[in-house]
């Protein structure tokens, strides 16, 4: 998949799309080489993934309150 630049994702004058809501204590997102975004939901012990289609899914459960993720280089 071809990487998209910021100009293709954030378009001046275009409103943002709501991808999800109701998360609790989220922090420190990370992006993988394919453009998927990962973020924690510490109070529900999950790491979530936003794919390139904008779908939010649970990537990992039972994370012991993990609060923040980072890209492994």
BELHUMO-V660612 format. One record per helix or strand. SS is the DSSP state (alpha for helix, beta for strand). FROM is the first residue (numbers start at 0). LEN is the number of residues. Records with the same first field share a line. If there is no record, write none. Layout:
SS = FROM-LEN + FROM-LEN
This chain:
alpha = 5-4 + 41-3
beta = 25-6 + 36-5 + 45-5 + 55-6
